[in-house]
Amino acid sequence: MPGADWKSEEAYPDAKKAEAVDIAWEWLRRNCEYQRDYMALAASQRSSATTDHFRQQWGLSFRS
């Protein structure tokens, strides 16, 4: 929820029902280092090696 006040319970009404993956995503997307690395990856010539490195560095896995 971009722009939401993370200190406000009203901004996250379902936070008590959140699963670990939801909380992890909230933490990750607010992390300045993650944001910097993501922008660098987005601006780069992506290869499977750089994408794999990014994924492993940040502990990302994707479900299909």
PDB file of N, CA, C and O in Angstrom:
ATOM      1  N   MET A   1       0.841  -1.170   0.000  1.00  0.00           N
ATOM      2  CA  MET A   1       0.000   0.000   0.000  1.00  0.00           C
ATOM      3  C   MET A   1       0.889   1.236   0.000  1.00  0.00           C
ATOM      4  O   MET A   1       1.205   1.774   1.061  1.00  0.00           O
ATOM      5  N   PRO A   2       1.290   1.687  -1.175  1.00  0.00           N
ATOM      6  CA  PRO A   2       2.180   2.840  -1.252  1.00  0.00           C
ATOM      7  C   PRO A   2       1.583   4.078  -0.569  1.00  0.00           C
ATOM      8  O   PRO A   2       0.397   4.371  -0.724  1.00  0.00           O
ATOM      9  N   GLY A   3       2.391   4.774   0.161  1.00  0.00           N
ATOM     10  CA  GLY A   3       1.963   6.005   0.798  1.00  0.00           C
ATOM     11  C   GLY A   3       1.218   5.805   2.100  1.00  0.00           C
ATOM     12  O   GLY A   3       0.862   6.782   2.759  1.00  0.00           O
ATOM     13  N   ALA A   4       0.973   4.564   2.486  1.00  0.00           N
ATOM     14  CA  ALA A   4       0.246   4.305   3.727  1.00  0.00           C
ATOM     15  C   ALA A   4       1.143   4.582   4.921  1.00  0.00           C
ATOM     16  O   ALA A   4       2.358   4.393   4.864  1.00  0.00           O
ATOM     17  N   ASP A   5       0.530   5.029   5.992  1.00  0.00           N
ATOM     18  CA  ASP A   5       1.255   5.267   7.235  1.00  0.00           C
ATOM     19  C   ASP A   5       1.396   3.919   7.943  1.00  0.00           C
ATOM     20  O   ASP A   5       0.418   3.391   8.471  1.00  0.00           O
ATOM     21  N   TRP A   6       2.594   3.368   7.955  1.00  0.00           N
ATOM     22  CA  TRP A   6       2.800   2.032   8.520  1.00  0.00           C
ATOM     23  C   TRP A   6       2.568   1.997  10.017  1.00  0.00           C
ATOM     24  O   TRP A   6       2.454   0.920  10.601  1.00  0.00           O
ATOM     25  N   LYS A   7       2.497   3.155  10.643  1.00  0.00           N
ATOM     26  CA  LYS A   7       2.257   3.177  12.080  1.00  0.00           C
ATOM     27  C   LYS A   7       0.769   3.197  12.410  1.00  0.00           C
ATOM     28  O   LYS A   7       0.387   3.072  13.573  1.00  0.00           O
ATOM     29  N   SER A   8      -0.068   3.353  11.390  1.00  0.00           N
ATOM     30  CA  SER A   8      -1.511   3.438  11.596  1.00  0.00           C
ATOM     31  C   SER A   8      -2.168   2.076  11.403  1.00  0.00           C
ATOM     32  O   SER A   8      -2.026   1.458  10.348  1.00  0.00           O
ATOM     33  N   GLU A   9      -2.890   1.606  12.428  1.00  0.00           N
ATOM     34  CA  GLU A   9      -3.603   0.332  12.308  1.00  0.00           C
ATOM     35  C   GLU A   9      -4.685   0.411  11.246  1.00  0.00           C
ATOM     36  O   GLU A   9      -4.995  -0.596  10.608  1.00  0.00           O
ATOM     37  N   GLU A  10      -5.264   1.585  11.045  1.00  0.00           N
ATOM     38  CA  GLU A  10      -6.315   1.745  10.048  1.00  0.00           C
ATOM     39  C   GLU A  10      -5.790   1.541   8.620  1.00  0.00           C
ATOM     40  O   GLU A  10      -6.541   1.138   7.733  1.00  0.00           O
ATOM     41  N   ALA A  11      -4.498   1.820   8.404  1.00  0.00           N
ATOM     42  CA  ALA A  11      -3.922   1.666   7.069  1.00  0.00           C
ATOM     43  C   ALA A  11      -3.753   0.191   6.699  1.00  0.00           C
ATOM     44  O   ALA A  11      -3.625  -0.149   5.522  1.00  0.00           O
ATOM     45  N   TYR A  12      -3.752  -0.679   7.706  1.00  0.00           N
ATOM     46  CA  TYR A  12      -3.550  -2.113   7.472  1.00  0.00           C
ATOM     47  C   TYR A  12      -4.596  -2.907   8.257  1.00  0.00           C
ATOM     48  O   TYR A  12      -4.267  -3.575   9.237  1.00  0.00           O
ATOM     49  N   PRO A  13      -5.844  -2.833   7.826  1.00  0.00           N
ATOM     50  CA  PRO A  13      -6.914  -3.487   8.607  1.00  0.00           C
ATOM     51  C   PRO A  13      -6.771  -5.002   8.690  1.00  0.00           C
ATOM     52  O   PRO A  13      -7.262  -5.602   9.647  1.00  0.00           O
ATOM     53  N   ASP A  14      -6.130  -5.628   7.742  1.00  0.00           N
ATOM     54  CA  ASP A  14      -6.014  -7.085   7.741  1.00  0.00           C
ATOM     55  C   ASP A  14      -4.652  -7.572   8.232  1.00  0.00           C
ATOM     56  O   ASP A  14      -4.295  -8.733   8.029  1.00  0.00           O
ATOM     57  N   ALA A  15      -3.896  -6.691   8.873  1.00  0.00           N
ATOM     58  CA  ALA A  15      -2.538  -7.066   9.296  1.00  0.00           C
ATOM     59  C   ALA A  15      -2.528  -8.261  10.245  1.00  0.00           C
ATOM     60  O   ALA A  15      -1.595  -9.064  10.216  1.00  0.00           O
ATOM     61  N   LYS A  16      -3.545  -8.387  11.079  1.00  0.00           N
ATOM     62  CA  LYS A  16      -3.572  -9.521  12.023  1.00  0.00           C
ATOM     63  C   LYS A  16      -3.806 -10.844  11.308  1.00  0.00           C
ATOM     64  O   LYS A  16      -3.511 -11.908  11.853  1.00  0.00           O
ATOM     65  N   LYS A  17      -4.334 -10.782  10.091  1.00  0.00           N
ATOM     66  CA  LYS A  17      -4.578 -11.995   9.316  1.00  0.00           C
ATOM     67  C   LYS A  17      -3.432 -12.278   8.341  1.00  0.00           C
ATOM     68  O   LYS A  17      -3.437 -13.294   7.645  1.00  0.00           O
ATOM     69  N   ALA A  18      -2.458 -11.378   8.299  1.00  0.00           N
ATOM     70  CA  ALA A  18      -1.367 -11.504   7.326  1.00  0.00           C
ATOM     71  C   ALA A  18      -0.525 -12.748   7.586  1.00  0.00           C
ATOM     72  O   ALA A  18      -0.290 -13.145   8.728  1.00  0.00           O
ATOM     73  N   GLU A  19      -0.087 -13.337   6.499  1.00  0.00           N
ATOM     74  CA  GLU A  19       0.820 -14.477   6.597  1.00  0.00           C
ATOM     75  C   GLU A  19       2.250 -13.953   6.575  1.00  0.00           C
ATOM     76  O   GLU A  19       2.493 -12.785   6.271  1.00  0.00           O
ATOM     77  N   ALA A  20       3.179 -14.821   6.898  1.00  0.00           N
ATOM     78  CA  ALA A  20       4.592 -14.429   6.955  1.00  0.00           C
ATOM     79  C   ALA A  20       5.057 -13.833   5.636  1.00  0.00           C
ATOM     80  O   ALA A  20       5.810 -12.859   5.625  1.00  0.00           O
ATOM     81  N   VAL A  21       4.615 -14.408   4.530  1.00  0.00           N
ATOM     82  CA  VAL A  21       5.032 -13.901   3.222  1.00  0.00           C
ATOM     83  C   VAL A  21       4.528 -12.470   2.994  1.00  0.00           C
ATOM     84  O   VAL A  21       5.212 -11.678   2.346  1.00  0.00           O
ATOM     85  N   ASP A  22       3.356 -12.131   3.513  1.00  0.00           N
ATOM     86  CA  ASP A  22       2.830 -10.770   3.377  1.00  0.00           C
ATOM     87  C   ASP A  22       3.680  -9.777   4.164  1.00  0.00           C
ATOM     88  O   ASP A  22       3.986  -8.686   3.683  1.00  0.00           O
ATOM     89  N   ILE A  23       4.051 -10.164   5.359  1.00  0.00           N
ATOM     90  CA  ILE A  23       4.877  -9.296   6.202  1.00  0.00           C
ATOM     91  C   ILE A  23       6.272  -9.156   5.607  1.00  0.00           C
ATOM     92  O   ILE A  23       6.856  -8.072   5.620  1.00  0.00           O
ATOM     93  N   ALA A  24       6.799 -10.253   5.088  1.00  0.00           N
ATOM     94  CA  ALA A  24       8.121 -10.207   4.460  1.00  0.00           C
ATOM     95  C   ALA A  24       8.120  -9.261   3.267  1.00  0.00           C
ATOM     96  O   ALA A  24       9.066  -8.496   3.076  1.00  0.00           O
ATOM     97  N   TRP A  25       7.063  -9.311   2.464  1.00  0.00           N
ATOM     98  CA  TRP A  25       6.976  -8.427   1.303  1.00  0.00           C
ATOM     99  C   TRP A  25       6.902  -6.971   1.739  1.00  0.00           C
ATOM    100  O   TRP A  25       7.543  -6.116   1.129  1.00  0.00           O
ATOM    101  N   GLU A  26       6.133  -6.672   2.781  1.00  0.00           N
ATOM    102  CA  GLU A  26       6.045  -5.287   3.266  1.00  0.00           C
ATOM    103  C   GLU A  26       7.411  -4.794   3.727  1.00  0.00           C
ATOM    104  O   GLU A  26       7.799  -3.661   3.443  1.00  0.00           O
ATOM    105  N   TRP A  27       8.135  -5.650   4.437  1.00  0.00           N
ATOM    106  CA  TRP A  27       9.458  -5.271   4.903  1.00  0.00           C
ATOM    107  C   TRP A  27      10.390  -5.039   3.723  1.00  0.00           C
ATOM    108  O   TRP A  27      11.111  -4.044   3.662  1.00  0.00           O
ATOM    109  N   LEU A  28      10.356  -5.986   2.786  1.00  0.00           N
ATOM    110  CA  LEU A  28      11.289  -5.931   1.666  1.00  0.00           C
ATOM    111  C   LEU A  28      11.054  -4.702   0.796  1.00  0.00           C
ATOM    112  O   LEU A  28      12.008  -4.013   0.434  1.00  0.00           O
ATOM    113  N   ARG A  29       9.822  -4.423   0.462  1.00  0.00           N
ATOM    114  CA  ARG A  29       9.560  -3.311  -0.450  1.00  0.00           C
ATOM    115  C   ARG A  29       9.865  -1.948   0.169  1.00  0.00           C
ATOM    116  O   ARG A  29       9.978  -0.953  -0.548  1.00  0.00           O
ATOM    117  N   ARG A  30       9.998  -1.897   1.479  1.00  0.00           N
ATOM    118  CA  ARG A  30      10.345  -0.640   2.141  1.00  0.00           C
ATOM    119  C   ARG A  30      11.845  -0.518   2.429  1.00  0.00           C
ATOM    120  O   ARG A  30      12.313   0.517   2.905  1.00  0.00           O
ATOM    121  N   ASN A  31      12.577  -1.570   2.140  1.00  0.00           N
ATOM    122  CA  ASN A  31      14.004  -1.589   2.415  1.00  0.00           C
ATOM    123  C   ASN A  31      14.746  -0.778   1.340  1.00  0.00           C
ATOM    124  O   ASN A  31      14.668  -1.096   0.153  1.00  0.00           O
ATOM    125  N   CYS A  32      15.455   0.254   1.759  1.00  0.00           N
ATOM    126  CA  CYS A  32      16.152   1.141   0.819  1.00  0.00           C
ATOM    127  C   CYS A  32      17.202   0.400  -0.010  1.00  0.00           C
ATOM    128  O   CYS A  32      17.385   0.695  -1.191  1.00  0.00           O
ATOM    129  N   GLU A  33      17.885  -0.552   0.604  1.00  0.00           N
ATOM    130  CA  GLU A  33      18.894  -1.308  -0.143  1.00  0.00           C
ATOM    131  C   GLU A  33      18.230  -2.186  -1.206  1.00  0.00           C
ATOM    132  O   GLU A  33      18.744  -2.317  -2.317  1.00  0.00           O
ATOM    133  N   TYR A  34      17.104  -2.777  -0.868  1.00  0.00           N
ATOM    134  CA  TYR A  34      16.373  -3.574  -1.856  1.00  0.00           C
ATOM    135  C   TYR A  34      15.906  -2.677  -2.997  1.00  0.00           C
ATOM    136  O   TYR A  34      16.049  -3.032  -4.167  1.00  0.00           O
ATOM    137  N   GLN A  35      15.354  -1.529  -2.663  1.00  0.00           N
ATOM    138  CA  GLN A  35      14.889  -0.596  -3.695  1.00  0.00           C
ATOM    139  C   GLN A  35      16.027  -0.196  -4.623  1.00  0.00           C
ATOM    140  O   GLN A  35      15.856  -0.139  -5.841  1.00  0.00           O
ATOM    141  N   ARG A  36      17.203   0.084  -4.032  1.00  0.00           N
ATOM    142  CA  ARG A  36      18.373   0.456  -4.837  1.00  0.00           C
ATOM    143  C   ARG A  36      18.793  -0.683  -5.756  1.00  0.00           C
ATOM    144  O   ARG A  36      19.039  -0.479  -6.945  1.00  0.00           O
ATOM    145  N   ASP A  37      18.870  -1.887  -5.188  1.00  0.00           N
ATOM    146  CA  ASP A  37      19.273  -3.039  -6.000  1.00  0.00           C
ATOM    147  C   ASP A  37      18.251  -3.348  -7.081  1.00  0.00           C
ATOM    148  O   ASP A  37      18.621  -3.716  -8.195  1.00  0.00           O
ATOM    149  N   TYR A  38      16.980  -3.203  -6.769  1.00  0.00           N
ATOM    150  CA  TYR A  38      15.937  -3.469  -7.759  1.00  0.00           C
ATOM    151  C   TYR A  38      16.031  -2.469  -8.913  1.00  0.00           C
ATOM    152  O   TYR A  38      15.913  -2.850 -10.077  1.00  0.00           O
ATOM    153  N   MET A  39      16.241  -1.203  -8.592  1.00  0.00           N
ATOM    154  CA  MET A  39      16.360  -0.183  -9.642  1.00  0.00           C
ATOM    155  C   MET A  39      17.591  -0.443 -10.507  1.00  0.00           C
ATOM    156  O   MET A  39      17.545  -0.265 -11.724  1.00  0.00           O
ATOM    157  N   ALA A  40      18.694  -0.866  -9.878  1.00  0.00           N
ATOM    158  CA  ALA A  40      19.903  -1.184 -10.647  1.00  0.00           C
ATOM    159  C   ALA A  40      19.642  -2.375 -11.559  1.00  0.00           C
ATOM    160  O   ALA A  40      20.082  -2.382 -12.708  1.00  0.00           O
ATOM    161  N   LEU A  41      18.933  -3.378 -11.060  1.00  0.00           N
ATOM    162  CA  LEU A  41      18.613  -4.541 -11.882  1.00  0.00           C
ATOM    163  C   LEU A  41      17.704  -4.142 -13.040  1.00  0.00           C
ATOM    164  O   LEU A  41      17.901  -4.577 -14.175  1.00  0.00           O
ATOM    165  N   ALA A  42      16.722  -3.322 -12.746  1.00  0.00           N
ATOM    166  CA  ALA A  42      15.776  -2.898 -13.786  1.00  0.00           C
ATOM    167  C   ALA A  42      16.470  -2.091 -14.876  1.00  0.00           C
ATOM    168  O   ALA A  42      16.080  -2.155 -16.042  1.00  0.00           O
ATOM    169  N   ALA A  43      17.503  -1.327 -14.500  1.00  0.00           N
ATOM    170  CA  ALA A  43      18.211  -0.489 -15.462  1.00  0.00           C
ATOM    171  C   ALA A  43      19.313  -1.248 -16.212  1.00  0.00           C
ATOM    172  O   ALA A  43      19.878  -0.738 -17.180  1.00  0.00           O
ATOM    173  N   SER A  44      19.606  -2.446 -15.763  1.00  0.00           N
ATOM    174  CA  SER A  44      20.711  -3.197 -16.366  1.00  0.00           C
ATOM    175  C   SER A  44      20.231  -4.085 -17.506  1.00  0.00           C
ATOM    176  O   SER A  44      19.038  -4.293 -17.727  1.00  0.00           O
ATOM    177  N   GLN A  45      21.222  -4.588 -18.206  1.00  0.00           N
ATOM    178  CA  GLN A  45      20.950  -5.608 -19.203  1.00  0.00           C
ATOM    179  C   GLN A  45      20.799  -6.906 -18.422  1.00  0.00           C
ATOM    180  O   GLN A  45      21.788  -7.504 -17.995  1.00  0.00           O
ATOM    181  N   ARG A  46      19.588  -7.326 -18.243  1.00  0.00           N
ATOM    182  CA  ARG A  46      19.352  -8.508 -17.414  1.00  0.00           C
ATOM    183  C   ARG A  46      19.837  -9.774 -18.103  1.00  0.00           C
ATOM    184  O   ARG A  46      19.643  -9.999 -19.298  1.00  0.00           O
ATOM    185  N   SER A  47      20.468 -10.569 -17.287  1.00  0.00           N
ATOM    186  CA  SER A  47      20.821 -11.914 -17.732  1.00  0.00           C
ATOM    187  C   SER A  47      20.298 -12.858 -16.664  1.00  0.00           C
ATOM    188  O   SER A  47      19.913 -12.421 -15.579  1.00  0.00           O
ATOM    189  N   SER A  48      20.282 -14.116 -16.959  1.00  0.00           N
ATOM    190  CA  SER A  48      19.800 -15.054 -15.949  1.00  0.00           C
ATOM    191  C   SER A  48      20.732 -15.051 -14.739  1.00  0.00           C
ATOM    192  O   SER A  48      20.285 -15.280 -13.615  1.00  0.00           O
ATOM    193  N   ALA A  49      22.034 -14.794 -14.958  1.00  0.00           N
ATOM    194  CA  ALA A  49      22.985 -14.770 -13.840  1.00  0.00           C
ATOM    195  C   ALA A  49      22.706 -13.585 -12.910  1.00  0.00           C
ATOM    196  O   ALA A  49      22.703 -13.747 -11.690  1.00  0.00           O
ATOM    197  N   THR A  50      22.472 -12.397 -13.478  1.00  0.00           N
ATOM    198  CA  THR A  50      22.205 -11.242 -12.618  1.00  0.00           C
ATOM    199  C   THR A  50      20.857 -11.377 -11.921  1.00  0.00           C
ATOM    200  O   THR A  50      20.712 -10.993 -10.761  1.00  0.00           O
ATOM    201  N   THR A  51      19.889 -11.911 -12.617  1.00  0.00           N
ATOM    202  CA  THR A  51      18.584 -12.112 -12.000  1.00  0.00           C
ATOM    203  C   THR A  51      18.669 -13.152 -10.888  1.00  0.00           C
ATOM    204  O   THR A  51      18.082 -12.972  -9.821  1.00  0.00           O
ATOM    205  N   ASP A  52      19.396 -14.236 -11.135  1.00  0.00           N
ATOM    206  CA  ASP A  52      19.578 -15.259 -10.100  1.00  0.00           C
ATOM    207  C   ASP A  52      20.311 -14.692  -8.894  1.00  0.00           C
ATOM    208  O   ASP A  52      19.950 -14.986  -7.755  1.00  0.00           O
ATOM    209  N   HIS A  53      21.350 -13.872  -9.136  1.00  0.00           N
ATOM    210  CA  HIS A  53      22.096 -13.264  -8.037  1.00  0.00           C
ATOM    211  C   HIS A  53      21.169 -12.370  -7.209  1.00  0.00           C
ATOM    212  O   HIS A  53      21.188 -12.430  -5.979  1.00  0.00           O
ATOM    213  N   PHE A  54      20.371 -11.555  -7.868  1.00  0.00           N
ATOM    214  CA  PHE A  54      19.426 -10.673  -7.177  1.00  0.00           C
ATOM    215  C   PHE A  54      18.441 -11.506  -6.351  1.00  0.00           C
ATOM    216  O   PHE A  54      18.190 -11.213  -5.182  1.00  0.00           O
ATOM    217  N   ARG A  55      17.899 -12.527  -6.968  1.00  0.00           N
ATOM    218  CA  ARG A  55      16.921 -13.383  -6.292  1.00  0.00           C
ATOM    219  C   ARG A  55      17.536 -14.043  -5.064  1.00  0.00           C
ATOM    220  O   ARG A  55      16.913 -14.077  -4.003  1.00  0.00           O
ATOM    221  N   GLN A  56      18.744 -14.564  -5.197  1.00  0.00           N
ATOM    222  CA  GLN A  56      19.395 -15.243  -4.076  1.00  0.00           C
ATOM    223  C   GLN A  56      19.796 -14.250  -2.991  1.00  0.00           C
ATOM    224  O   GLN A  56      19.681 -14.537  -1.800  1.00  0.00           O
ATOM    225  N   GLN A  57      20.273 -13.069  -3.419  1.00  0.00           N
ATOM    226  CA  GLN A  57      20.701 -12.053  -2.452  1.00  0.00           C
ATOM    227  C   GLN A  57      19.557 -11.651  -1.530  1.00  0.00           C
ATOM    228  O   GLN A  57      19.751 -11.433  -0.334  1.00  0.00           O
ATOM    229  N   TRP A  58      18.357 -11.556  -2.110  1.00  0.00           N
ATOM    230  CA  TRP A  58      17.209 -11.092  -1.335  1.00  0.00           C
ATOM    231  C   TRP A  58      16.288 -12.222  -0.902  1.00  0.00           C
ATOM    232  O   TRP A  58      15.231 -11.974  -0.321  1.00  0.00           O
ATOM    233  N   GLY A  59      16.673 -13.438  -1.176  1.00  0.00           N
ATOM    234  CA  GLY A  59      15.886 -14.587  -0.724  1.00  0.00           C
ATOM    235  C   GLY A  59      14.532 -14.689  -1.387  1.00  0.00           C
ATOM    236  O   GLY A  59      13.558 -15.116  -0.767  1.00  0.00           O
ATOM    237  N   LEU A  60      14.471 -14.301  -2.633  1.00  0.00           N
ATOM    238  CA  LEU A  60      13.195 -14.321  -3.347  1.00  0.00           C
ATOM    239  C   LEU A  60      12.957 -15.673  -3.997  1.00  0.00           C
ATOM    240  O   LEU A  60      13.880 -16.325  -4.486  1.00  0.00           O
ATOM    241  N   SER A  61      11.722 -16.065  -3.989  1.00  0.00           N
ATOM    242  CA  SER A  61      11.300 -17.231  -4.759  1.00  0.00           C
ATOM    243  C   SER A  61       9.942 -16.891  -5.346  1.00  0.00           C
ATOM    244  O   SER A  61       9.173 -16.116  -4.777  1.00  0.00           O
ATOM    245  N   PHE A  62       9.675 -17.468  -6.458  1.00  0.00           N
ATOM    246  CA  PHE A  62       8.438 -17.136  -7.158  1.00  0.00           C
ATOM    247  C   PHE A  62       7.596 -18.383  -7.320  1.00  0.00           C
ATOM    248  O   PHE A  62       8.084 -19.459  -7.666  1.00  0.00           O
ATOM    249  N   ARG A  63       6.333 -18.202  -7.061  1.00  0.00           N
ATOM    250  CA  ARG A  63       5.395 -19.313  -7.236  1.00  0.00           C
ATOM    251  C   ARG A  63       4.784 -19.223  -8.613  1.00  0.00           C
ATOM    252  O   ARG A  63       4.599 -18.133  -9.154  1.00  0.00           O
ATOM    253  N   SER A  64       4.478 -20.355  -9.168  1.00  0.00           N
ATOM    254  CA  SER A  64       3.770 -20.323 -10.459  1.00  0.00           C
ATOM    255  C   SER A  64       2.438 -21.008 -10.318  1.00  0.00           C
ATOM    256  O   SER A  64       1.682 -21.093 -11.286  1.00  0.00           O
TER     257      SER A  64
END
